[in-house]
Structures are given as C-alpha cells and as structure tokens.
C-alpha cells in the first residue's frame, strides 16, 4: 500500500473526455494520456492524483517519447491529436510523455487498486 499526503494534486483532462475516462477506469481497466510541453514531467510514476470528478488514480507507467510515430496508440489518434502532439514536442525538439494510469480507492490515507 502507498501512503499519501493530506492533499492530492489534481490531474487535468479535456472536459469532453471526462465521461469516457471515468467509464473506462470504473471498469477496472488502465487508461492512458499524453502530456507535452508545460505538463512534461509533471506527473510521476507511482504517484496518486485526483481527477476533476473526484476519483483517485495512480500512475503506473511513464514513457518518454520523441517522435509522434512512436506513440503506442498512434493508429488510434485523430489527425488533430497527432498534430497537437507534434506541435508541442517533435516540432520544437522536445520529448512528450505517454502515461498509463488506473483508478484507486482512498481509505484512511491508504491506496488500494481496483482490479478485475
């Protein structure tokens, strides 16, 4: 188990994606997010964060990447998503992060993973 501090930092997600992410993690599955530029390095492996809808998640993997074609979900990204990642990383010679996370339940400052 992981002990956490009194306050947990909130991780941001686009509001249009809240429902889909929430449904996905509530089913016990892992989810992913991509972070560029000013959010690069902000979210740490094995750290707990609060979602905008008040769930808790833990980061289970952080992968630093340099080319948009290296993105693990490249084939599933929209052209708009590919362009945005490219603009804020590869185009300006900066890496980006592919992050995997799972939902956790906080009880008495202890973290428990929900698994199926």
N, CA, C and O atoms as a DFTB+ gen file, in Angstrom:
464 C
 N C O
     1  1       0.831      -1.191       0.000
     2  2       0.000       0.000       0.000
     3  2       0.870       1.247       0.000
     4  3       2.010       1.237       0.465
     5  1       0.311       2.301      -0.525
     6  2       1.019       3.566      -0.623
     7  2       0.335       4.570       0.282
     8  3      -0.882       4.740       0.210
     9  1       1.098       5.239       1.131
    10  2       0.545       6.279       1.978
    11  2       0.623       7.596       1.239
    12  3       1.617       7.896       0.577
    13  1      -0.438       8.381       1.359
    14  2      -0.488       9.646       0.631
    15  2      -0.576      10.825       1.589
    16  3      -0.859      10.655       2.775
    17  1      -0.336      12.008       1.071
    18  2      -0.428      13.235       1.858
    19  2      -1.891      13.633       2.044
    20  3      -2.789      13.050       1.436
    21  1      -2.112      14.634       2.894
    22  2      -3.458      15.142       3.145
    23  2      -4.130      15.626       1.862
    24  3      -5.311      15.354       1.646
    25  1      -3.397      16.338       1.011
    26  2      -3.995      16.851      -0.218
    27  2      -3.354      16.166      -1.425
    28  3      -2.146      15.932      -1.462
    29  1      -4.177      15.862      -2.385
    30  2      -3.720      15.199      -3.592
    31  2      -3.873      16.185      -4.744
    32  3      -4.917      16.819      -4.895
    33  1      -2.835      16.306      -5.544
    34  2      -2.872      17.177      -6.714
    35  2      -3.874      16.628      -7.734
    36  3      -4.038      15.415      -7.861
    37  1      -4.533      17.523      -8.450
    38  2      -5.484      17.119      -9.478
    39  2      -4.793      17.022     -10.828
    40  3      -4.021      17.903     -11.206
    41  1      -5.076      15.941     -11.554
    42  2      -4.595      15.779     -12.920
    43  2      -5.700      16.277     -13.847
    44  3      -6.876      15.983     -13.628
    45  1      -5.332      17.018     -14.863
    46  2      -6.329      17.577     -15.771
    47  2      -6.557      16.656     -16.967
    48  3      -5.658      15.937     -17.403
    49  1      -7.775      16.697     -17.479
    50  2      -8.152      16.010     -18.710
    51  2      -9.102      16.933     -19.464
    52  3      -9.807      17.726     -18.840
    53  1      -9.137      16.850     -20.782
    54  2     -10.124      17.641     -21.529
    55  2     -11.535      17.273     -21.063
    56  3     -11.859      16.094     -20.922
    57  1     -12.357      18.273     -20.829
    58  2     -13.698      18.037     -20.294
    59  2     -14.512      17.089     -21.172
    60  3     -15.309      16.302     -20.661
    61  1     -14.320      17.158     -22.472
    62  2     -15.058      16.285     -23.390
    63  2     -14.701      14.809     -23.200
    64  3     -15.447      13.935     -23.642
    65  1     -13.567      14.520     -22.547
    66  2     -13.124      13.138     -22.343
    67  2     -13.467      12.590     -20.954
    68  3     -13.259      11.403     -20.699
    69  1     -13.985      13.424     -20.059
    70  2     -14.245      13.007     -18.677
    71  2     -15.098      11.748     -18.597
    72  3     -14.720      10.790     -17.923
    73  1     -16.238      11.736     -19.272
    74  2     -17.160      10.605     -19.153
    75  2     -16.524       9.310     -19.648
    76  3     -16.641       8.275     -18.993
    77  1     -15.855       9.358     -20.789
    78  2     -15.236       8.147     -21.345
    79  2     -14.131       7.616     -20.433
    80  3     -14.037       6.409     -20.212
    81  1     -13.301       8.503     -19.907
    82  2     -12.229       8.083     -18.992
    83  2     -12.831       7.485     -17.729
    84  3     -12.401       6.432     -17.258
    85  1     -13.824       8.167     -17.193
    86  2     -14.472       7.706     -15.967
    87  2     -15.061       6.305     -16.158
    88  3     -14.863       5.437     -15.308
    89  1     -15.769       6.077     -17.241
    90  2     -16.354       4.761     -17.507
    91  2     -15.266       3.698     -17.662
    92  3     -15.406       2.579     -17.169
    93  1     -14.198       4.055     -18.340
    94  2     -13.104       3.111     -18.586
    95  2     -12.428       2.690     -17.275
    96  3     -12.254       1.498     -17.022
    97  1     -12.052       3.654     -16.452
    98  2     -11.348       3.309     -15.211
    99  2     -12.282       2.686     -14.179
   100  3     -11.839       1.904     -13.339
   101  1     -13.577       3.027     -14.235
   102  2     -14.533       2.400     -13.310
   103  2     -14.724       0.925     -13.614
   104  3     -15.168       0.164     -12.754
   105  1     -14.390       0.515     -14.834
   106  2     -14.499      -0.903     -15.188
   107  2     -13.246      -1.675     -14.782
   108  3     -13.155      -2.879     -15.023
   109  1     -12.275      -0.987     -14.163
   110  2     -11.058      -1.639     -13.687
   111  2      -9.935      -1.668     -14.699
   112  3      -8.889      -2.266     -14.447
   113  1     -10.134      -1.034     -15.834
   114  2      -9.118      -1.047     -16.891
   115  2      -8.146       0.113     -16.738
   116  3      -8.455       1.132     -16.121
   117  1      -6.962      -0.071     -17.319
   118  2      -5.996       1.018     -17.375
   119  2      -6.428       1.988     -18.471
   120  3      -7.148       1.624     -19.400
   121  1      -5.975       3.221     -18.338
   122  2      -6.219       4.240     -19.343
   123  2      -4.912       4.951     -19.600
   124  3      -3.942       4.756     -18.867
   125  1      -4.874       5.773     -20.632
   126  2      -3.635       6.491     -20.938
   127  2      -3.917       7.937     -21.273
   128  3      -5.043       8.320     -21.594
   129  1      -2.866       8.729     -21.191
   130  2      -2.923      10.139     -21.535
   131  2      -1.560      10.536     -22.080
   132  3      -0.555       9.889     -21.784
   133  1      -1.526      11.583     -22.865
   134  2      -0.278      12.092     -23.421
   135  2      -0.067      13.502     -22.901
   136  3      -0.991      14.315     -22.902
   137  1       1.145      13.791     -22.459
   138  2       1.458      15.109     -21.912
   139  2       2.638      15.712     -22.648
   140  3       3.638      15.041     -22.902
   141  1       2.508      16.990     -22.988
   142  2       3.531      17.709     -23.747
   143  2       3.908      18.997     -23.039
   144  3       3.235      19.432     -22.104
   145  1       4.969      19.584     -23.488
   146  2       5.476      20.897     -23.110
   147  2       5.373      21.176     -21.611
   148  3       6.100      20.556     -20.836
   149  1       4.502      22.081     -21.174
   150  2       4.498      22.512     -19.777
   151  2       4.040      21.422     -18.807
   152  3       4.299      21.533     -17.608
   153  1       3.371      20.378     -19.284
   154  2       2.980      19.278     -18.400
   155  2       3.972      18.117     -18.455
   156  3       3.813      17.135     -17.730
   157  1       4.986      18.220     -19.300
   158  2       6.005      17.181     -19.385
   159  2       6.729      17.093     -18.042
   160  3       7.205      18.105     -17.528
   161  1       6.812      15.903     -17.478
   162  2       7.498      15.692     -16.204
   163  2       6.677      16.017     -14.972
   164  3       7.151      15.832     -13.851
   165  1       5.474      16.491     -15.152
   166  2       4.627      16.905     -14.020
   167  2       4.062      15.708     -13.252
   168  3       3.972      15.744     -12.025
   169  1       3.685      14.661     -13.964
   170  2       3.046      13.510     -13.336
   171  2       4.051      12.377     -13.205
   172  3       4.694      11.986     -14.179
   173  1       4.179      11.849     -11.982
   174  2       5.249      10.918     -11.632
   175  2       4.745       9.480     -11.453
   176  3       3.624       9.248     -11.001
   177  1       5.593       8.540     -11.816
   178  2       5.328       7.118     -11.651
   179  2       5.024       6.800     -10.182
   180  3       5.696       7.302      -9.280
   181  1       4.017       5.969      -9.953
   182  2       3.581       5.532      -8.621
   183  2       3.029       6.656      -7.754
   184  3       2.898       6.486      -6.542
   185  1       2.706       7.792      -8.346
   186  2       2.097       8.899      -7.600
   187  2       0.590       8.884      -7.800
   188  3       0.082       8.459      -8.838
   189  1      -0.109       9.360      -6.780
   190  2      -1.570       9.379      -6.777
   191  2      -2.046      10.791      -7.092
   192  3      -1.504      11.773      -6.585
   193  1      -3.074      10.874      -7.942
   194  2      -3.664      12.155      -8.328
   195  2      -5.180      12.044      -8.254
   196  3      -5.747      10.957      -8.372
   197  1      -5.818      13.180      -8.057
   198  2      -7.267      13.266      -8.038
   199  2      -7.721      13.683      -9.438
   200  3      -7.060      14.489     -10.093
   201  1      -8.838      13.138      -9.892
   202  2      -9.410      13.534     -11.177
   203  2     -10.365      14.702     -10.958
   204  3     -10.762      14.961      -9.821
   205  1     -10.741      15.411     -12.016
   206  2     -11.710      16.503     -11.856
   207  2     -13.059      16.041     -11.313
   208  3     -13.812      16.855     -10.778
   209  1     -13.383      14.739     -11.438
   210  2     -14.651      14.217     -10.925
   211  2     -14.461      13.525      -9.574
   212  3     -15.338      12.793      -9.116
   213  1     -13.291      13.765      -8.931
   214  2     -13.013      13.348      -7.551
   215  2     -12.649      11.878      -7.363
   216  3     -12.654      11.405      -6.226
   217  1     -12.335      11.140      -8.415
   218  2     -11.761       9.801      -8.262
   219  2     -10.273       9.967      -7.994
   220  3      -9.707      11.037      -8.221
   221  1      -9.646       8.908      -7.512
   222  2      -8.193       8.892      -7.357
   223  2      -7.609       7.915      -8.348
   224  3      -8.157       6.836      -8.571
   225  1      -6.482       8.302      -8.948
   226  2      -5.773       7.423      -9.878
   227  2      -4.309       7.349      -9.459
   228  3      -3.800       8.215      -8.748
   229  1      -3.656       6.301      -9.916
   230  2      -2.220       6.175      -9.691
   231  2      -1.555       5.956     -11.050
   232  3      -2.060       5.215     -11.894
   233  1      -0.428       6.607     -11.239
   234  2       0.334       6.490     -12.475
   235  2       1.121       5.180     -12.421
   236  3       1.901       4.961     -11.493
   237  1       0.918       4.309     -13.417
   238  2       1.592       3.004     -13.421
   239  2       2.715       2.923     -14.450
   240  3       3.533       2.004     -14.399
   241  1       2.763       3.870     -15.379
   242  2       3.834       3.881     -16.371
   243  2       3.985       5.291     -16.940
   244  3       2.997       5.971     -17.218
   245  1       5.225       5.714     -17.107
   246  2       5.535       6.979     -17.779
   247  2       6.611       6.669     -18.806
   248  3       7.698       6.208     -18.459
   249  1       6.306       6.920     -20.055
   250  2       7.223       6.625     -21.153
   251  2       7.559       7.921     -21.890
   252  3       6.665       8.607     -22.385
   253  1       8.845       8.253     -21.962
   254  2       9.296       9.448     -22.675
   255  2       9.517       9.095     -24.135
   256  3      10.229       8.142     -24.452
   257  1       8.898       9.873     -25.028
   258  2       8.989       9.616     -26.462
   259  2       9.406      10.890     -27.198
   260  3       9.233      11.999     -26.692
   261  1       9.958      10.712     -28.401
   262  2      10.480      11.848     -29.152
   263  2       9.791      12.082     -30.490
   264  3       9.741      13.216     -30.965
   265  1       9.269      11.051     -31.092
   266  2       8.634      11.155     -32.409
   267  2       7.168      10.763     -32.285
   268  3       6.827       9.832     -31.556
   269  1       6.307      11.471     -32.994
   270  2       4.882      11.169     -32.933
   271  2       4.596       9.736     -33.371
   272  3       3.678       9.103     -32.849
   273  1       5.363       9.224     -34.312
   274  2       5.153       7.860     -34.788
   275  2       5.458       6.807     -33.725
   276  3       5.052       5.655     -33.871
   277  1       6.165       7.183     -32.657
   278  2       6.480       6.258     -31.557
   279  2       5.313       6.081     -30.585
   280  3       5.331       5.175     -29.752
   281  1       4.305       6.936     -30.689
   282  2       3.176       6.891     -29.753
   283  2       2.528       5.506     -29.794
   284  3       2.171       5.029     -30.871
   285  1       2.369       4.852     -28.633
   286  2       1.795       3.496     -28.609
   287  2       0.394       3.398     -29.226
   288  3       0.000       2.329     -29.693
   289  1      -0.349       4.489     -29.230
   290  2      -1.701       4.486     -29.801
   291  2      -1.777       5.336     -31.060
   292  3      -2.831       5.881     -31.389
   293  1      -0.666       5.446     -31.755
   294  2      -0.590       6.300     -32.946
   295  2      -1.725       6.029     -33.930
   296  3      -2.336       6.971     -34.436
   297  1      -2.013       4.782     -34.205
   298  2      -3.045       4.433     -35.183
   299  2      -4.451       4.843     -34.740
   300  3      -5.358       4.940     -35.568
   301  1      -4.634       5.083     -33.448
   302  2      -5.953       5.444     -32.925
   303  2      -6.107       6.945     -32.688
   304  3      -7.210       7.419     -32.417
   305  1      -5.018       7.688     -32.788
   306  2      -5.089       9.134     -32.596
   307  2      -5.735       9.787     -33.811
   308  3      -5.533       9.360     -34.947
   309  1      -6.521      10.837     -33.546
   310  2      -7.078      11.605     -34.657
   311  2      -5.965      12.448     -35.266
   312  3      -4.916      12.641     -34.652
   313  1      -6.194      12.935     -36.447
   314  2      -5.218      13.814     -37.095
   315  2      -4.968      15.056     -36.234
   316  3      -3.838      15.535     -36.140
   317  1      -6.021      15.570     -35.612
   318  2      -5.896      16.731     -34.723
   319  2      -4.996      16.413     -33.521
   320  3      -4.141      17.219     -33.155
   321  1      -5.189      15.244     -32.914
   322  2      -4.357      14.845     -31.778
   323  2      -2.897      14.669     -32.206
   324  3      -1.987      15.115     -31.507
   325  1      -2.678      14.030     -33.339
   326  2      -1.313      13.853     -33.850
   327  2      -0.646      15.202     -34.071
   328  3       0.505      15.407     -33.687
   329  1      -1.375      16.117     -34.691
   330  2      -0.817      17.448     -34.965
   331  2      -0.491      18.198     -33.681
   332  3       0.545      18.858     -33.595
   333  1      -1.359      18.105     -32.689
   334  2      -1.125      18.805     -31.425
   335  2       0.103      18.249     -30.706
   336  3       0.933      19.016     -30.217
   337  1       0.224      16.933     -30.640
   338  2       1.403      16.324     -30.010
   339  2       2.658      16.733     -30.769
   340  3       3.663      17.095     -30.158
   341  1       2.607      16.680     -32.089
   342  2       3.754      17.069     -32.922
   343  2       4.146      18.526     -32.673
   344  3       5.325      18.827     -32.486
   345  1       3.175      19.419     -32.670
   346  2       3.433      20.857     -32.499
   347  2       4.154      21.170     -31.185
   348  3       5.036      22.028     -31.152
   349  1       3.786      20.481     -30.107
   350  2       4.323      20.775     -28.783
   351  2       5.456      19.845     -28.362
   352  3       5.879      19.861     -27.206
   353  1       5.946      19.036     -29.297
   354  2       7.065      18.149     -28.953
   355  2       8.069      18.085     -30.097
   356  3       9.032      18.852     -30.134
   357  1       7.843      17.187     -31.007
   358  2       8.807      16.920     -32.072
   359  2       9.172      18.185     -32.866
   360  3      10.344      18.400     -33.173
   361  1       8.206      18.999     -33.190
   362  2       8.458      20.207     -33.985
   363  2       9.406      21.176     -33.282
   364  3      10.175      21.878     -33.938
   365  1       9.353      21.216     -31.956
   366  2      10.217      22.124     -31.189
   367  2      11.344      21.370     -30.469
   368  3      11.935      21.869     -29.511
   369  1      11.622      20.162     -30.955
   370  2      12.721      19.333     -30.434
   371  2      12.608      19.042     -28.940
   372  3      13.598      19.091     -28.210
   373  1      11.392      18.739     -28.497
   374  2      11.167      18.368     -27.098
   375  2      10.445      17.025     -27.059
   376  3       9.652      16.713     -27.947
   377  1      10.725      16.233     -26.027
   378  2      10.013      14.957     -25.895
   379  2       8.601      15.172     -25.357
   380  3       8.244      16.266     -24.920
   381  1       7.818      14.115     -25.399
   382  2       6.497      14.121     -24.767
   383  2       6.376      12.833     -23.956
   384  3       7.214      11.940     -24.077
   385  1       5.339      12.740     -23.136
   386  2       5.160      11.570     -22.281
   387  2       3.853      10.856     -22.576
   388  3       2.804      11.475     -22.754
   389  1       3.950       9.550     -22.622
   390  2       2.793       8.672     -22.697
   391  2       2.636       8.084     -21.299
   392  3       3.549       7.427     -20.800
   393  1       1.492       8.313     -20.664
   394  2       1.274       7.944     -19.267
   395  2       0.108       6.961     -19.166
   396  3      -0.943       7.160     -19.774
   397  1       0.313       5.900     -18.389
   398  2      -0.743       4.923     -18.118
   399  2      -1.135       5.047     -16.650
   400  3      -0.281       5.214     -15.779
   401  1      -2.431       4.962     -16.387
   402  2      -2.930       5.105     -15.015
   403  2      -4.111       4.176     -14.776
   404  3      -4.753       3.700     -15.712
   405  1      -4.382       3.927     -13.481
   406  2      -5.515       3.114     -13.026
   407  2      -6.239       3.842     -11.909
   408  3      -5.680       4.716     -11.247
   409  1      -7.473       3.471     -11.717
   410  2      -8.268       4.019     -10.618
   411  2      -7.858       3.376      -9.296
   412  3      -7.596       2.176      -9.223
   413  1      -7.810       4.193      -8.271
   414  2      -7.541       3.725      -6.909
   415  2      -8.608       4.245      -5.974
   416  3      -9.225       5.280      -6.227
   417  1      -8.820       3.515      -4.888
   418  2      -9.736       3.949      -3.838
   419  2      -8.905       4.381      -2.645
   420  3      -7.993       3.672      -2.222
   421  1      -9.225       5.550      -2.105
   422  2      -8.509       6.072      -0.945
   423  2      -9.333       5.771       0.302
   424  3     -10.488       6.184       0.415
   425  1      -8.723       5.045       1.235
   426  2      -9.370       4.741       2.509
   427  2      -8.361       4.963       3.623
   428  3      -7.309       4.323       3.645
   429  1      -8.666       5.851       4.536
   430  2      -7.786       6.125       5.669
   431  2      -6.354       6.411       5.216
   432  3      -5.395       5.936       5.824
   433  1      -6.224       7.179       4.161
   434  2      -4.927       7.593       3.621
   435  2      -4.127       6.435       3.035
   436  3      -2.937       6.594       2.765
   437  1      -4.747       5.278       2.833
   438  2      -4.105       4.155       2.170
   439  2      -4.698       4.022       0.775
   440  3      -5.853       4.383       0.549
   441  1      -3.928       3.518      -0.135
   442  2      -4.384       3.372      -1.512
   443  2      -4.553       1.890      -1.817
   444  3      -3.691       1.070      -1.503
   445  1      -5.675       1.571      -2.431
   446  2      -5.935       0.194      -2.856
   447  2      -6.297       0.231      -4.340
   448  3      -7.064       1.089      -4.778
   449  1      -5.753      -0.686      -5.092
   450  2      -6.027      -0.752      -6.533
   451  2      -7.318      -1.535      -6.774
   452  3      -7.604      -2.511      -6.081
   453  1      -8.073      -1.101      -7.744
   454  2      -9.247      -1.850      -8.174
   455  2      -8.813      -2.667      -9.377
   456  3      -8.390      -2.113     -10.392
   457  1      -8.917      -3.972      -9.266
   458  2      -8.511      -4.842     -10.366
   459  2      -9.648      -5.785     -10.707
   460  3     -10.454      -6.154      -9.852
   461  1      -9.696      -6.166     -11.972
   462  2     -10.677      -7.167     -12.409
   463  2     -10.000      -8.481     -12.597
   464  3     -10.646      -9.462     -12.963
